[in-house]
Amino acid sequence: MKKMDSKAQGSQMMMLMLFMVMMLFIMPTFGPILGEYAGYALEPTIGFGGNFPVLTLFFAGLIVVTFSSLLTNIFTDWKAMGKAQETSRAFQKELQKARREGNTNRVNKLMKMQPQIMKMTTQSSSGMMKPMIFLMIIIWPIFIWLRSFLGGLSYHYFTVPWSSGVFLFDRTLPGGAWLWIYLIVSIVFGQLIRQGLKLVAWSDWWQNTKGKIMPSLK
């Protein structure tokens, strides 16, 4: 059974790596096409006629983090992950205590348990890898469209409290100011959305609902 579990985890990792390599080769060619198709839905919705680029960046980041948070929440068993983290912390605490006391027998017993602890941690977090394929398919076209959309604007400046004209593609910031706005929105709201969904995920209602929607994940 252990060999089968390890083989399954290794296969998932290999498939994910192969997919990422394929995306790196495919996206330079098909990325602009996918970005154009994404623009058919995004531009009328969050483009605002090119008049409010910061709002466009805000909503683009919000869409991405909402999709990513929902997918991660569906595929991840937060209860199992919390249990694994608590077990790992307790194990490390006992191991450090045994080493400080020079209890060699206790250390040897704990070290024999270490592969089981690592397996539990790996299994509980493996669900977080599954949505990455879907996320790359969703996020990449949005990102490509966003870059193309902002580059095509006739006016590339926005106002902040300390300046009346910040250039969207200002190279004093790596990647440009527009990328940092996008990242800040994604990080801040991503944390809020993920924490909210995590609280829901701990409830018995969500466990029952997820089991009905995707019984194979149970």
N, C-alpha and C positions, 0 to 999 in steps of 0.2 A: 504493500500500500504506500509506503514511504517513497519507493522508487517511482511509482505511478504519479504521486503528487508532485515530486520534483521534476519529472518529465513533463507534466502538464504545465507547470510554471515556466519551465525552460522554453517550451513551445510557444507560450503566450509572449514571452520576452522576445523570442526570435522573430515571431510574426510582426510584433510592433516595430522592431528595428528594421526589418525588411520594408515595412510600409513607409517608415520615415525616409529610408534611402530612396525608395521609389518616388516619394513626394519631392525630394530634393532634385531629382532628375526631371520629373514631369512638370512641376509647377512653373519653371521658367518659360515653358512653352505654352502650357494650358492655363497658367495662372491669370494672365490678362483676359482670356476668354471667360473664365469663371468670374473674374471681377466685374466684367461687363454685364454678365447676366445677373450678378448680385445687385448691380446698380439699378436694374429695372425695378427692383423691389425697394431698395434702400433710398435711392435719390428722391422719389416722390414722398417718401415717408419721413426721412430725417435729413434730407438735403437742404430744406428751407430756401431753395432757390439760390444757394451759395451766399446768402446774406448773413448767416450766423454760424460760421465754421466751428466755433467753440461748442455750440449746442450740438452740432453734428458729431463732433468728437465725443461729447458727453454721452449721447444716445448710442453711438456705435460701441463705446466701451461698455455701456450698460447692457446692450443686447448680448455681447460676447460673454460677460461674466454671468449673466442670467442663464444662458444656455449651458455654459460650462458647469455652473453650480448645480443646476438641475440634473444634468447627466451624472456628475460625480455623486450626488446625493442618491440617485437611483442605484448606481452600481456599487456603492460603498456601504458596508455594514458597520455603522458607527459604534454600535454596542460592542461588536466583536473587536473593533479597533481599540476602544476604550479599555476593554478587559485585557487585551494583549499589552497595552501600554502600562497598565497598572501592574500586571504580572512581571513585565520586564523591569520596571522600577524596583519592585520588591526583590526580584532576583539579584539585581546589581547591588542593592543595599546589603543583602545577606552575604553576597560574595565579598564585598569590601570589608564587612565586619569579620568574616572568617579569616581573611588575609591579615587584617590588623592584629587579630588575636593569635595568629600563627597556627591556626587549626587546619593542618594539612589534610586530615581526613575529610573534614567538612568541605574544604575547597575542592577536593577531588570529586566528591559526590555532586557538588553544584556544577562543576565543569561537565560532568556527564549529562546533566540536564540542559546544558546550554543549547545543543542542537534543537531540542524540542521548543525552547523559548524562541529561538530564531525562526523556526518554522511557523509558530503561532503568529509572530509579528509579520512575517512575510505574507502569510495567507490572509490576514486581516486587512493588509494594505494593498493586496493585489487588485482589488476591485477598482482602485483609483487609476490603474493603468488602462482599464478597458475603454473608458470614454475618450481617450486621447486620439484614437483614430477618427471618431466622429467630430471631435473638436477641431482637428486640423482641417477636415473637410469644410467645416462651417467657418472657422476663423480666418483661414488663409484668403478666401475670396473677399471677405469683408475688409480685411486689411489692405488687399491690393486695390479694391475699389476706393477705399478711403484715401490712399496715397494719390491715386489718379484724380479723384474728385477735387481734393485740395489743390493739387498742382494745376488744375484747369481753371481755378478761380481767377478773376481779374484783379482781386484785391487780396493780398496775403498778410494782412495785419489784423491784430485784435487788441483790444484795450484791457488793461489790468489796473488796479488801484495805483500802482507805482509807475505806470508808463502808459502813454496814449497810443503807442504804436509798436507792438511786439511782432516781429516777423515770424510767421509760422515755420519757416525753414531756417531759422537762425542756427548757424553751425557752431555757435559758442556752446550749445548743448548737444551732446552726441545724439545723432539721429534727427535733430531739429526740435523746435519747441512743441510742434503739434504732437510728436511722439510722446513727449513727457506728459502732456495733458491727457492723452489717451491712457498712458500707464498709470497715472495718479488716479484717474477715475476708476480704472479697472481694479487697482489694488484696494482702494478705500471701499468702494461699493461691493467689490468681490468679497471682502472680509465680512461686511455686514450681511450680505445675502447668504453666504456660506454658514455663518454662525446661526442665522435664523433658521435655515433649513436643517442644520444639525440638531437644533432643539426639537424641531418637528420629527426628525428621524429617530430620536430617542423614545418617542411615544409608541405605545402599543398599536395605536390607530394606524400609524405609518407602516409598521411592520406587517400588519394584516393587509393593508392596501397594496404595498409593494409585492406581497406574496400573491395577490390576485392578478396584478398587472403583469408581473414577470416572475412566475413561479420557479423558473430555472435558476434564479439568483438566490433562492433561499438555501 
